[in-house]
Amino acid sequence: MTLNRETVKTAFIEFSLVFGMPKHIDSENKMAGVVDIYHRELSKQFTEETFGEGLTIAWNQSRRFPVVADFHRGFDAPDKSNTPTMAQIGLV
């Protein structure tokens, strides 16, 4: 199932409650446009079923209102589940 725009809008509003609305989003029209952009970009990586994982990543790493990249593990970042720990490679 594709990612629902309302799901992204709800997440956007929740982040704004915690971090405040970014100053450049100063009208309902701008907010609708930004939600559309987030929805378009996040739909490339997430479905309605998988968006929760991205949302968890964003909440765990955000120290400000998240950008689209905050919903991912990072640009070309290695999957941490495949990265050996220091103990596994004998450094501890």
C-alpha positions, 0 to 999 in steps of 0.5 A, spaced: 500 500 500 502 506 498 504 511 503 498 516 505 499 523 504 495 524 511 500 519 514 506 524 513 501 530 515 500 527 521 507 526 522 509 533 520 504 536 525 507 531 531 514 534 529 512 541 529 509 540 536 515 538 539 520 542 535 516 548 533 514 549 526 520 552 521 520 559 521 519 559 513 513 555 513 508 561 515 502 559 512 497 554 511 499 554 503 506 553 505 505 547 510 501 544 505 506 545 499 512 542 504 507 536 506 506 535 499 514 535 498 515 530 504 510 525 501 513 525 494 520 524 497 518 519 502 513 515 498 520 513 494 522 509 500 516 507 504 509 504 504 504 505 509 506 499 512 514 501 512 513 508 514 513 507 521 520 504 521 522 511 518 518 515 523 522 511 528 529 513 525 527 520 525 524 521 532 531 517 534 536 521 531 532 528 530 534 534 535 531 539 530 525 539 525 527 533 521 529 533 514 527 528 509 534 524 510 532 524 517 527 518 516 533 514 513 539 511 516 543 516 512 546 517 505 549 511 503 550 509 510 552 502 512 546 498 515 548 498 522 545 491 522 551 488 518 556 493 521 561 488 526 562 491 533 569 492 536 568 486 540 566 482 533 573 484 530 577 483 536 578 490 538 575 489 545 
